[in-house]
Amino acid sequence: MNHNEKSYSQCESSTTPLFTYIDSKEYDAIINENNVPRIFGRGGIFICIKGEGYVIINEHKYQLSPGTLCIAFPGTIIQGFKRGEDFESYTLRIATNFLRDLNIPDASSIHMMMRENPCMVLEPEQLSGILDICHMMQQKDSRTLHPFREHINAQMLQLLCLELAGVYAQHIPVKREPCSRQDMTFRRFLSLLTTDITISREVQYYADKLNITPKYLTIITRQISGRSAANWITHSVILNAKALLSTTQLTVQQVSAKLNFPNPSFFGQYFLRHTGMTPKEFRRSKL
């Protein structure tokens, strides 16, 4: 779990909480606005309350407006997120692959519809109903001394899932916006960075994966983002390194190995060159 997330469902044991609430002020640490993709290990729901924006989910762009609901499943890739100055939202991250095993008619088809159409515009009554359940979940979960707190959490989560399933059974999803071929290539490059950054830091590697030349990959990334492919690779490496140093107990040597550096010394020099501090200095700055 990201250290910036505010958990309201921490069990006394080391088990993963059923759900966590994410403050919109923490989005920059969870869904980076520089288009660095994130693969969700857990599912979740996101509701736009106020303002405008957009999100790119699994290479498709969706406009966000008041009442827009977005659903993410484990493995969902968020490749881009942009919000206006007055943007407000409500986000709930869920630890289970929810909605798949609901004991209701057409559960499997509804589940598939959600995966293929992750965004939906809610009617005012639907929005109010879903937020009421979420707020109740948060209130019930805050009773840390209640002997059946986790059982209540599970039932409340089931209630929320049924409410969401009902929305999808009745309404039309938000239309996907088409992306250009270059934009699609750029998004696929970003997706590869999330999965293969520990394999290679070479532009040639990613160009080969995309069946294009390194020169063309750099042209595309510069046209779309203003940054070269090499710069994106470096940015992704440093982003992963910072996350491991600040949110895990791994040693610098273990972080170096996890990111596929030949040795800790090379990793330390690389990190210092791009951040202005050593890995140990960065870790101390986060304490």
Backbone as a ProteinNet text record, in pm:
[ID]
protein_1_A
[PRIMARY]
MNHNEKSYSQCESSTTPLFTYIDSKEYDAIINENNVPRIFGRGGIFICIKGEGYVIINEHKYQLSPGTLCIAFPGTIIQGFKRGEDFESYTLRIATNFLRDLNIPDASSIHMMMRENPCMVLEPEQLSGILDICHMMQQKDSRTLHPFREHINAQMLQLLCLELAGVYAQHIPVKREPCSRQDMTFRRFLSLLTTDITISREVQYYADKLNITPKYLTIITRQISGRSAANWITHSVILNAKALLSTTQLTVQQVSAKLNFPNPSFFGQYFLRHTGMTPKEFRRSKL
[TERTIARY]
84.2	0	87.1	53.7	130.9	131	247.8	256.8	176.6	133	52.2	-95.9	-135.3	-275.9	-313.7	-434.6	-483.1	-573.7	-526.2	-600.7	-694.3	-819.2	-918	-960.7	-890.6	-931.6	-812.7	-716.7	-600.5	-638.6	-626.5	-655.2	-544	-571.7	-469.9	-363.5	-400.5	-302	-238.4	-157.3	-88.5	-167.7	-295.3	-375.6	-404.6	-428.8	-456.8	-597.8	-614.3	-748.4	-839.2	-969.2	-1064.5	-1070.7	-1054.8	-1061	-983.1	-937.5	-870.2	-924.3	-932.5	-978.9	-858.8	-864.1	-751.8	-793.4	-724.5	-751.5	-707.4	-787.1	-753.2	-622.1	-581	-453.8	-335	-358.8	-250.2	-239.5	-322.1	-322.7	-186.8	-116.1	10.2	109.8	96.3	186.5	137.4	8.4	-50.3	-75.2	-133.5	-156.3	-78.7	43.7	133	80.5	78.8	24.2	119.5	241.2	335.2	319.7	205.7	172.6	254.8	327.2	396.1	289.1	277	166.9	176.3	62.2	53.4	-30	17.5	-61.2	-123.6	-255.3	-323.7	-315.6	-262.6	-257.4	-391.8	-472.2	-606.7	-707.3	-833.7	-938	-975.4	-1071.2	-1115.2	-1218.6	-1278.8	-1373.2	-1328.9	-1357.1	-1321.8	-1444.5	-1484.5	-1602.1	-1564.6	-1589.5	-1568.5	-1687.1	-1659.1	-1764	-1780.9	-1668.6	-1672.1	-1557.5	-1579.4	-1473.2	-1465.6	-1361.4	-1342.9	-1202	-1185.1	-1053.8	-1064	-959.3	-964.4	-873.6	-897.4	-814.1	-793.4	-674.7	-645.8	-630.8	-724.1	-728.8	-708.5	-604.7	-577.3	-578.2	-511.5	-491.3	-615.5	-719.3	-838.3	-859.4	-895.9	-913.7	-1061.2	-1089.5	-1226	-1231	-1330.3	-1349.4	-1416	-1374.5	-1430.5	-1510.9	-1630.4	-1716.8	-1792.2	-1860.4	-1931.2	-2025.9	-2012	-2095.5	-2033.8	-1914	-1849.9	-1790.8	-1825.7	-1773	-1673.7	-1558.2	-1461.2	-1429.6	-1422.3	-1392.7	-1262.2	-1174	-1047	-1042.1	-994.1	-974.7	-825.1	-788	-645.9	-586.8	-473.1	-411.1	-445.5	-542.7	-577.7	-458	-431.9	-321.7	-376.3	-340.5	-375.4	-255.4	-269.9	-156.7	-151.6	-260.9	-262.1	-380.1	-359.1	-466.5	-443.9	-546.8	-537	-664.1	-650	-766.9	-753.4	-869.1	-869.7	-846	-832.6	-799.3	-909	-1034.9	-1145.8	-1192.4	-1108.2	-1146.8	-1159.1	-1270.5	-1290.4	-1340.2	-1299.5	-1337.5	-1340.9	-1389.9	-1394.8	-1337.2	-1239.4	-1173.5	-1167	-1200.8	-1196.8	-1117	-1009.5	-928.6	-964.7	-988.4	-1040.3	-940.5	-922	-815.9	-852.4	-977.5	-1017.8	-1059.8	-1061	-1110.7	-1263	-1316.2	-1457.5	-1544.3	-1672	-1776.1	-1774.8	-1670.2	-1661.5	-1752	-1765	-1834.5	-1965.8	-2028.5	-2156.1	-2261.5	-2339.8	-2443.6	-2572.2	-2566.3	-2682.4	-2693.2	-2812.3	-2826	-2733.1	-2674.1	-2588.8	-2463.9	-2417.1	-2299.9	-2177.7	-2155.6	-2036.2	-2041.1	-2158.9	-2169.5	-2155.3	-2207	-2192.4	-2045.8	-1979.2	-1837.5	-1757.6	-1786.8	-1717.4	-1747.5	-1872.3	-1910.5	-1831	-1812.4	-1735.1	-1590.1	-1533.3	-1393.7	-1377.1	-1472.6	-1462.6	-1504.2	-1584.5	-1633.3	-1617.6	-1496.7	-1469.2	-1530.8	-1581.3	-1634.6	-1783.2	-1856	-2001.3	-2043.5	-2140.3	-2194.6	-2316.4	-2312.1	-2417.9	-2529.9	-2651.8	-2764.3	-2749.3	-2805.3	-2792.2	-2833.6	-2941.5	-2987.4	-2886.3	-2826.5	-2725.3	-2600.4	-2558.2	-2441.3	-2461.4	-2577.3	-2608.3	-2610	-2668.8	-2677.7	-2542.6	-2454.9	-2322.2	-2237.9	-2243.5	-2166.9	-2217.4	-2349.2	-2405.1	-2346.8	-2337.3	-2281.6	-2133.5	-2059.4	-1916	-1891.4	-1970.4	-1954.8	-1992	-2093.9	-2131.7	-2021.6	-1959.3	-1848.1	-1735.1	-1705.8	-1598.4	-1633	-1758.8	-1801.8	-1797.8	-1848.2	-1848.8	-1706.2	-1621.2	-1484.4	-1403.3	-1444.8	-1371.6	-1389.3	-1484.4	-1508	-1408.5	-1286	-1177.6	-1194	-1272.6	-1288.8	-1410.1	-1486	-1604.2	-1560.1	-1614.2	-1567.1	-1596	-1695.1	-1731	-1706.7	-1611.1	-1582.5	-1551.8	-1467.7	-1429.1	-1544.8	-1630.6	-1748	-1843.5	-1858.1	-1943.7	-1883.3	-1751.5	-1683.9	-1711.8	-1704.9	-1727.1	-1870	-1965.8	-2105.3	-2131.2	-2068.4	-2084.6	-2023.5	-1910.1	-1846.5	-1934.4	-1997.3	-2090	-2206.9	-2256.5	-2366.1	-2323.8	-2203.2	-2152.7	-2140.7	-2090.2	-2074.4	-2208.2	-2309.7	-2443.1	-2498.2	-2473.8	-2518.8	-2449.8	-2319.6	-2245.3	-2293	-2318.4	-2367.8	-2501.7	-2586	-2715.2	-2701.5	-2604	-2579.1	-2543.3	-2453.7	-2410.4	-2519.4	-2610.1	-2717.5	-2821.2	-2817.5	-2922.5	-2876.6	-2746.9	-2707.2	-2593.2	-2570.7	-2472	-2339.7	-2228.2	-2097.2	-2053.5	-1951	-1891.4	-1820.6	-1838.4	-1778.7	-1627.8	-1557.8	-1412.8	-1377.1	-1269.4	-1221.3	-1109.6	-1112.6	-1007	-873.4	-765.1	-630	-559.3	-467.4	-391.5	-294.9	-241.4	-146.5	-22.1	26.1	143.6	114.1	-5.2	-42.5	-52.7	-107.2	-117	21.7	114.9	251.8	315.6	292.9	346.5	289.7	158.3	95.2	147.3	172.4	226.2	368.9	442.3	577	569.8	476.4	460.4	419	334.9	293.5	413.2	497.8	617.3	708	713.7	797.6	751.3	621.9	571.6	606.6	624.6	647.4	792	864.1	997	1111.5	1083	1189.6	1299.8	1269	1371.5	1448.6	1404.8	1472.9	1576.4	1538.1	1629.6	1607.3	1717.6	1712.3	1756.8	1752.1	1797.2	1678.9	1689.2	1584.6	1565.5	1675.3	1668.4	1575.7	1581.3	1498	1350	1307.7	1166.5	1122.7	1213	1182	1160	1244.3	1227.6	1093.5	1054.6	926.7	809.6	827	721.5	733	836.8	859.9	882.2	953.9	991.5	1138.8	1194.7	1334.5	1347.2	1462.9	1484.2	1464.9	1509	1494.4	1347.2	1265	1121.9	1054.1	1093.5	1037	1067.3	1189.2	1225.6	1149.1	1128.7	1050.8	908.2	846.9	709.6	701.2	791.7	785.2	808.1	897.4	920.7	799.4	736.5	620.1	503.4	481.3	364.9	389.3	509.7	534.4	641.1	718.5	826.2	950.8	952	1064.8	1108.8	1236.5	1288.3	1253.7	1267.4	1243.5	1342.5	1468	1570.5	1535.1	1481.1	1442	1327.4	1232.6	1122.3	1173.1	1268.9	1324.2	1392.5	1475.1	1542.3	1441.2	1340.1	1236.9	1167.3	1137.3	1070.6	1160	1288.9	1383	1389.3	1406.8	1418	1287.8	1174.3	1044.9	1030.7	1068.5	1062.2	1160.9	1279.7	1381.1	1333.5	1276.9	1226.8	1115.1	1026.3	915.7	968.5	1066.8	1123.2	1198.9	1269.5	1347.4	1258.9	1146.6	1062	947.7	912.4	795.2	825.8	952.4	988.2	1107.2	1136.2	1251.1	1369.7	1362.6	1472	1600	1713.4	1841.5	1871.9	1967	2007.4	2057.2	2128.2	2176.4	2060.2	1956	1839.1	1761.9	1751.2	1684.7	1762.5	1894.3	1979.9	1956.7	1952	1930.6	1791.4	1692	1553.9	1536.9	1614.1	1607	1708.5	1773.7	1863.5	1987.9	2043.3	2171.8	2282.6	2399	2506.1	2560.9	2556.4	2603.2	2551	2552	2500.8	2576.1	2706.1	2785	2735.9	2712.4	2661.9	2524.5	2438.6	2305.1	2315.5	2404.6	2420.7	2465.1	2559.1	2605.9	2495	2417.7	2305.3	2202.3	2167.3	2066.5	2115.1	2241.1	2299.1	2300.8	2336.5	2344.3	2208.9	2102.3	1969.6	1884.4	1925.4	1846.9	1924.2	2058	2138.8	2165	2121.9	2149.2	2168.1	2233.2	2253.4	2125.2	2112.4	1993.5	1973.1	2080.9	2068.3	2023.4	2075.6	2033.8	1885.8	1842.9	1702.1	1615.1	1653.9	1575.2	1567.2	1678.7	1677.5	1587.3	1581.1	1498	1349.4	1312	1172.2	1131.2	1225.8	1195.2	1125
-119.7	0	123.9	221.6	343.8	414.5	465.5	527.5	655.3	711.3	832.2	804.5	678.3	644.4	647.7	690.9	695.5	575.6	478.2	355	366	327.9	325.9	183.8	86.2	-50.5	-139.8	-90.4	-168.6	-269.9	-397	-500.5	-502.4	-555.4	-565.8	-664.9	-758.5	-850.5	-785.6	-859.6	-805	-825.2	-864.3	-889.8	-759.9	-770.4	-653.8	-603	-471.2	-418.1	-436.1	-447.8	-464	-341	-222.8	-100.7	11.5	105.3	224.3	345	457.9	581.2	665.5	724.2	802	947.7	1034.9	1177.9	1228.1	1314.2	1364.3	1442.5	1491.8	1564	1470	1339.7	1243.1	1182.5	1227.4	1166	1173.4	1284.9	1301	1191.9	1135.5	1028.5	892	882	752.3	741.6	847	851.4	971.8	951.4	1060	1136.7	1268.7	1350.8	1366.3	1313.1	1320.2	1203	1135.7	1024.4	898.3	891.5	766.7	666.4	555	462.1	393	354.2	279	154.4	40.2	-81.8	-103.8	-109.3	-126	-271.3	-290.9	-424.3	-463	-362.7	-385.2	-307.9	-338	-266.1	-140	-66.8	53.1	128.6	228.5	316.4	460.9	541.2	682.7	758.2	860.8	939.4	1086.4	1148.2	1291.9	1364.7	1449	1523.1	1662.7	1724	1862.4	1883.5	1967.3	2002	1909.4	1929.9	1853.4	1794.3	1694.3	1634.2	1518.1	1436.6	1314.4	1209.6	1085.5	975.1	880.7	822.4	723.4	587.8	497.7	365.7	260.1	178.4	71.4	122.6	236.4	295.9	363	383.7	454.9	578.8	689.6	815.8	839.3	881	907.7	1046.7	1126.3	1257.9	1243.6	1327.9	1327.2	1454.9	1438.3	1550.4	1512.2	1607.8	1574.7	1456.1	1357.4	1239.1	1122.9	1142.5	1032.8	931.5	805.7	695.3	616.7	585.4	498.8	379.9	262.4	139.3	80.1	43.5	-20.6	-158.6	-255.2	-390.9	-416.4	-516.8	-551	-572.9	-507.9	-516.7	-401.4	-317.3	-200.2	-104.9	-51.5	41.6	183.1	271.1	412.1	482.5	530.3	586.2	737.8	799.3	944.6	994.5	1103.1	1159.7	1310.1	1386.5	1532	1589.7	1684	1745.8	1897.1	1964.5	2109.9	2158.7	2290.5	2348	2325.1	2323.6	2310	2165.2	2071.1	1930.1	1872.9	1801	1729.2	1589.3	1492.7	1354.2	1270.9	1149.4	1052.9	922.5	866.7	745.7	641	519.2	405.3	294.4	251.2	142.6	13.2	-92	-216.9	-329.4	-411.2	-511.4	-639.7	-656.9	-782.5	-760.4	-866.6	-857.7	-860.1	-746.4	-737.7	-748.4	-770.9	-774.3	-898.4	-980.2	-1096	-1208.9	-1226.1	-1342.2	-1307.2	-1196.5	-1160.2	-1266	-1299.7	-1401.2	-1335.7	-1283.1	-1218.3	-1263.7	-1250	-1286.7	-1203.8	-1267.5	-1200	-1136.9	-1187.8	-1129.1	-1130.9	-1241.2	-1251.8	-1153.4	-1135.8	-1043.2	-898	-866.7	-731.7	-704.4	-806.5	-794	-764.5	-835.5	-814	-675.1	-630.8	-498.6	-390.3	-408.7	-311.7	-306.4	-422.8	-427.1	-358	-378.9	-322.4	-175.6	-131.5	6.7	59.2	100	132.8	262.4	349	477.9	491.3	551.3	563.8	696.5	766.3	888.7	852.6	887.2	852.1	956	906.9	996.3	1051.4	1170.2	1227.8	1131.4	1056.3	961.5	848.5	802.3	696.5	746.8	868.4	927.6	940	991.2	1007	872.6	770.3	639	574.8	585.6	525.7	597.5	731.1	806.2	780.7	764.4	732.3	601.5	500.8	371.6	386.4	459.7	478.3	549.1	652.3	724.5	636	552.5	459.8	357.2	309.6	215.7	277.1	402.5	471.1	487.2	520.4	539.6	408.3	300.7	170.9	119.9	143.6	94.4	166.8	289.3	367	311.2	220.1	161.8	47.1	81	-17.5	-121.2	-90.3	-183.8	-275.3	-255.6	-340	-483.3	-582.4	-720.8	-780.7	-726.3	-781.3	-679.7	-591.8	-484.4	-537.2	-636.5	-687.3	-758.1	-825.5	-888.5	-782.2	-673.7	-563.2	-500.2	-481.6	-425.6	-508.7	-640.3	-729.9	-717	-706.1	-692.5	-556.2	-453.1	-320	-314.5	-380.5	-384.8	-460.4	-567.6	-642.4	-553.4	-471.8	-379.1	-278.9	-225.3	-131.1	-198	-319.2	-391.7	-415.3	-448.5	-468.9	-338.4	-227.9	-97.6	-64.3	-91	-64.6	-154.5	-279.9	-373	-325.6	-270.8	-219.6	-102.4	-17	96.7	46.5	-51.4	-102.3	-182.2	-239	-316.8	-227	-96.3	-6.6	103.8	137.9	259.9	239.4	342.4	337.3	397.6	328.9	379.3	505.6	572.6	688.7	642.9	718.5	682.8	699.7	601.4	610.6	709	782.4	872.6	804	813.2	748.5	817.2	739.8	793.3	771.7	861.7	847	728.8	684.6	572.2	608	731.8	773.2	774.8	823.9	827.1	685.6	593.5	454.2	394.1	425.3	375.5	430.9	559.4	622	556.5	529.9	467.7	324.8	254	118	121.9	223.8	243	264.9	349.3	373.2	245.5	166.3	39.5	-53.8	-58.4	-142.5	-97.8	32.2	81.9	29.1	4.8	-45.4	-192	-265.3	-409.5	-450.8	-374.6	-419.1	-330.1	-229.7	-137.7	-207.7	-318.7	-393.7	-488.3	-498.5	-584.3	-505.4	-385.8	-307.5	-158.4	-83.1	63.1	119.8	37.4	76.4	109.8	220.2	260.1	151.5	90.1	-13.6	-127	-164.6	-274.8	-244	-122.8	-86.8	-64.5	-10.7	6.3	-129.5	-227.7	-362	-421.6	-399.9	-450.6	-389.5	-265.8	-194.2	-207.8	-279.1	-300.2	-169.3	-77.5	47.9	74.6	176.4	209.8	297.3	294.7	383.4	530.2	568.7	707.4	746.3	657.5	688.5	693	604.6	606	739.4	788.3	916.5	1031.5	1026	1129.6	1134.5	1016.5	1008.7	1064.7	1021	1065.2	1215.7	1270.3	1414.8	1492.3	1443.9	1513.4	1515.3	1404.3	1392.2	1449.8	1427.6	1465.6	1572.1	1600.4	1696.8	1638.8	1507.3	1439.9	1321.6	1290.3	1179.9	1045.8	938.3	803.9	772.3	811.8	787.5	858.6	980	1055.6	986.2	931.7	858.9	735	666.2	546.2	582.8	686.7	731.5	772.7	847.1	892.5	774.2	671.4	553.7	478.3	467.1	399.9	473.2	603.5	683	678.7	683.6	677	545.5	434.6	304.1	294.9	349.6	346.8	425	542.5	623.9	551.8	487	414.7	301.7	226.8	115.4	166	276.8	330.8	391.5	448.3	519.2	435.9	326.3	249.9	105.6	63.9	-73.5	-72.3	-187.3	-203.1	-266.3	-274	-332.1	-251.5	-319.3	-249.4	-186.9	-95.7	-34	-141.1	-240.1	-349.7	-427.4	-452	-524.5	-442.2	-311	-223.8	-223	-215.9	-220	-348	-460.4	-588.6	-596.2	-543.3	-548.8	-467.8	-361	-275.5	-317.4	-430.4	-491	-407	-343.3	-276.2	-377.9	-362.5	-461.5	-470.7	-358.8	-358.4	-233.3	-231.6	-117	12.5	3.1	122.3	192.5	114.2	171	233	163.3	215.1	346.1	352.3	473	591.8	569.3	675.5	722.6	626.5	657.2	742.2	700.2	770.2	909.9	923.2	1052.5	1147.1	1095.3	1177.9	1237.4	1162.7	1206.7	1271	1259.4	1318.1	1418.4	1414.2	1504.5	1453.5	1330.6	1271.2	1120.8	1061.4	916.9	847	717.4	644.4	654.1	645.3	653.9	792.3	895	1031.9	1052.3	999.9	1011.6	941.2	821.3	745.8	820.7	879.2	955.1	1076.9	1137.9	1257.4	1227.3	1097.8	1057.5	1008.3	1001.6	954.3	1061.9
0	0	0	-81.9	-89.9	43.6	84.1	215.6	225.7	112.7	115.4	130.5	119.1	133.6	281.1	310	446.6	468.2	542.2	560.1	679.4	656.3	763.8	795.4	739.3	760.9	791.3	872.1	907.6	1014.1	981.4	1078.7	1182	1300.9	1402.4	1359.8	1271.6	1217	1096.2	1022.3	905.5	776.9	788.7	669.3	595.7	466.4	384.8	413.6	432.5	458.7	337.5	364.1	255.1	166.3	226.9	147.3	215.7	135.6	186	110.8	178.9	117.7	78.7	-38.6	-89.8	-102.5	-33	-40.8	-177.8	-239.2	-372.7	-371.9	-255	-244.7	-264.8	-251.5	-263.1	-403.5	-497.5	-630.9	-700.4	-680.8	-751.5	-714.5	-594.3	-551.5	-597.1	-631.1	-665.6	-815.6	-873.6	-1018.6	-1070	-1112.1	-1147.6	-1267.9	-1257.5	-1365.1	-1483	-1472.7	-1584.2	-1679.8	-1671.7	-1761.1	-1737.5	-1626.4	-1594.2	-1553	-1621.4	-1595.4	-1460.5	-1409.3	-1284.3	-1309.6	-1266.4	-1272.8	-1135.8	-1130.2	-1003.3	-956.1	-835.8	-778.3	-719.5	-689.2	-636.2	-718.3	-697.3	-767.5	-692.6	-747.5	-679.5	-759.6	-696.2	-765.7	-747	-847.8	-847.5	-896.2	-821.6	-859.7	-867.2	-982.1	-997.2	-933.2	-835.1	-765.6	-824.7	-862.4	-910.4	-1008.4	-1110.7	-1203.6	-1324.2	-1404.5	-1527.4	-1532.3	-1616.8	-1635.2	-1732.1	-1735.3	-1815.4	-1753	-1789.5	-1745.1	-1863.1	-1873	-1977.2	-1908.6	-1938.9	-1877.4	-1984.6	-1967.8	-2064.3	-2208.2	-2229.2	-2362.1	-2421	-2340	-2386.1	-2298.5	-2362.6	-2292.8	-2260.7	-2136.3	-2092.1	-2027.4	-2067.6	-2008.3	-1871.3	-1777.7	-1643.2	-1621.4	-1569.4	-1535.3	-1409.1	-1343.9	-1220.5	-1237.2	-1149.8	-1155.7	-1231.5	-1288.5	-1360.3	-1261.3	-1281	-1201.2	-1285.4	-1229.5	-1296.3	-1206.1	-1266.6	-1192.6	-1243.8	-1151.2	-1187.5	-1123.2	-1199.8	-1150.5	-1131.6	-1055.4	-1045.8	-1184.5	-1210.9	-1342	-1433.6	-1394.2	-1473.7	-1481.2	-1600.3	-1619.6	-1635.2	-1542.7	-1552.2	-1613.9	-1738.1	-1809.8	-1808.4	-1775.8	-1772.3	-1691.5	-1619.6	-1538.2	-1530.9	-1565.2	-1560.3	-1502.2	-1411.3	-1349.1	-1349.1	-1350.9	-1345	-1203	-1187.5	-1057.2	-953.4	-996.7	-901.5	-888.1	-929.9	-933.5	-791.8	-768.9	-642.6	-674.5	-593.7	-622.5	-495.4	-511.6	-401.7	-455.5	-384.3	-430.3	-320.3	-357.5	-266	-332.2	-269	-323.1	-251.4	-329.6	-274.9	-294.6	-191.2	-189.8	-262.8	-300	-363.3	-508.2	-586.5	-724.5	-716.1	-675.1	-642.9	-767.2	-743.4	-846.1	-934.2	-923.5	-1011.8	-966.3	-835.1	-782.1	-712.7	-753	-692.3	-723.9	-623.4	-640.2	-689.5	-812.5	-872.3	-1018	-1078.4	-1220.4	-1308.1	-1408.2	-1507	-1445.8	-1330.5	-1264	-1354	-1424.4	-1508.2	-1625.1	-1685.8	-1798.9	-1751.7	-1632.7	-1577.3	-1546.2	-1490.7	-1459.4	-1586.5	-1694.1	-1820.2	-1877	-1863.8	-1912	-1839.1	-1708.9	-1630.5	-1676.1	-1704.4	-1749.3	-1884.9	-1972.9	-2107.3	-2111.6	-2015.1	-2010.3	-1868.2	-1830.3	-1690.2	-1639.7	-1728.7	-1683.7	-1716.3	-1624.2	-1634.7	-1572.4	-1633.4	-1574.8	-1490.9	-1362.5	-1269	-1269.9	-1253.5	-1228.1	-1085.6	-1056.5	-921.8	-810.7	-831.5	-730	-710	-820.2	-811	-738.9	-774.7	-711.5	-561	-523.1	-380.7	-308.7	-372.6	-311.4	-290.1	-390.8	-380	-275.2	-274.1	-174.9	-33.9	-19.1	112.8	165.2	77.8	118.3	153.8	70.8	97.2	229.7	256.8	382.5	501.1	483.1	589.2	611.9	504	516.3	598.1	568.6	639.9	787.8	815.7	954.2	1031.8	971.6	1038.1	1059.8	962.4	970.4	1077.4	1112.2	1212.7	1353.3	1372.5	1505.8	1527.9	1554.7	1559.7	1670.8	1772.2	1883.8	1867.5	1762.2	1741.9	1711.1	1783.3	1766.2	1628.4	1557.6	1426.3	1313.9	1337.5	1242.9	1102.5	1092.1	960.1	889.6	966.3	907.1	851.9	928.2	882.3	756.5	755.6	638.2	513.5	528.6	415.2	362.6	453.3	412.3	347.1	401.3	343.5	203.5	185.7	54.9	-45	1.5	-83.1	-125.7	-32.8	-63.6	-171	-157.8	-257.1	-393.5	-396.4	-522.8	-591.3	-514.1	-570.3	-628.1	-558.7	-607.1	-739.7	-748.7	-872.1	-985.5	-953.7	-1055	-1109.8	-1022.8	-1065.4	-1161	-1136.9	-1226.7	-1366.1	-1373.6	-1503.2	-1574.5	-1498.3	-1559.4	-1626.8	-1595.4	-1643.3	-1738.1	-1736.2	-1806.4	-1905	-1988.5	-2096.3	-2049.1	-2072.9	-2029.1	-2103.4	-2047.7	-2113.2	-2240.3	-2348	-2476	-2473.5	-2530.9	-2543.7	-2654.4	-2634.2	-2737.7	-2815.9	-2949.3	-3028.5	-3009.6	-3017.7	-3008.6	-3141.8	-3175.1	-3298.8	-3286.7	-3401.4	-3400.4	-3319.4	-3333.1	-3256.9	-3107.8	-3072.8	-2931.8	-2875.7	-2953.9	-2911	-2890.2	-2980	-2965.2	-2839.3	-2815	-2694.3	-2569	-2567.9	-2452.1	-2432.2	-2540.2	-2528.1	-2472.6	-2513.7	-2458.3	-2308	-2263.5	-2120.2	-2047.4	-2111.4	-2050.8	-2034.9	-2135.3	-2126.5	-2013.3	-1988.4	-1879.7	-1743.9	-1729.9	-1602	-1580.4	-1687.6	-1675	-1699.8	-1783.6	-1827.1	-1781.3	-1698.3	-1659.4	-1580.9	-1515	-1442.2	-1534.3	-1659.4	-1756.9	-1835.5	-1879.9	-1963.2	-1945.6	-1957.6	-1956.6	-2091.6	-2194.9	-2326.9	-2418.4	-2492	-2586.7	-2692.3	-2735.8	-2838.5	-2796.6	-2670.3	-2620.2	-2640.1	-2602.1	-2610.1	-2755.6	-2837	-2978.5	-3045	-3010.2	-3065.5	-3024.2	-2900.5	-2851.7	-2928.7	-2971.3	-3042	-3193.8	-3239.7	-3382.6	-3457.7	-3394.8	-3459	-3430	-3492.4	-3467.6	-3342.7	-3277.8	-3162.1	-3197.8	-3320.1	-3363	-3372.8	-3428.9	-3443.1	-3306.2	-3215.7	-3080.5	-3012.4	-3028.4	-2968	-3031.9	-3162.4	-3231.4	-3175.5	-3159.6	-3108.2	-2966.8	-2880	-2739.9	-2727.7	-2811.5	-2807.5	-2858.3	-2965.3	-3021.2	-2923.7	-2855.1	-2768.1	-2628.6	-2574.3	-2434.8	-2415.8	-2522.4	-2507.3	-2444	-2423.5	-2359.9	-2446.3	-2441.5	-2522.1	-2458.4	-2536.7	-2483.9	-2373.3	-2390.6	-2288.3	-2158.3	-2170.5	-2051.4	-1978.7	-2055	-1993.8	-1920.4	-1979.4	-1917	-1785.6	-1788.7	-1667.1	-1560.2	-1602.7	-1508.4	-1442.5	-1520.7	-1467.1	-1369.2	-1401.7	-1311.3	-1177.6	-1182.8	-1060	-980.4	-1050.9	-982.8	-907.1	-970.8	-905.6	-790.4	-810.1	-704.7	-582.4	-605.2	-493.7	-418.7	-494.5	-431.4	-343.2	-392.4	-315.7	-192.2	-206.4	-94.8	13.4	-27.3	69.5	126.2	60	105.6	141.9	132.8	169.5	263.7	321.5	410	337.2	204.6	127.5	146.2	153.2	160.7	24.5	21.6	-104	-201	-148.2	-232.1	-293.1	-213.7	-263	-365.5	-342.9	-440	-570.7	-559.5	-678.1	-758.7	-689.4	-757.4	-818.7	-747.7	-795.8	-924.1	-936.5	-1055.4	-1161.5	-1138	-1237.7	-1267.1	-1163.7	-1179	-1154.2	-1219.2	-1203.1	-1061.8	-986.9	-848.4	-777.8	-644.1	-568.4	-596.7	-625.6	-652.4	-779.2	-884.8	-1010.5	-988.2	-912.2	-882	-805.4	-705.1	-625.9	-709.5	-803.6	-891	-985.1	-1037.3	-1126.7	-1053.2	-932.6	-852.6	-816	-776.8	-740.9	-860	-977.1	-1097	-1134.5	-1109.4	-1153.5	-1043.5	-918.1	-809.4	-724.7	-732.2	-651.8	-512.2	-482.3	-351.9	-366.6	-267.9	-271.1	-227.4	-256.8	-210.4	-59.2	17.9	163.4	206.1	140.5	173.4	140.7	28	-8.3	95.3	135.7	233.8	365.8	410.5	536.2	525.5	406.2	388.3	399.7	384.3	391.5	528.8	621.6	757.1	838.6
[MASK]
+++++++++++++++++++++++++++++++++++++++++++++++++++++++++++++++++++++++++++++++++++++++++++++++++++++++++++++++++++++++++++++++++++++++++++++++++++++++++++++++++++++++++++++++++++++++++++++++++++++++++++++++++++++++++++++++++++++++++++++++++++++++++++++++++++++++++++++++++++++++++++++++

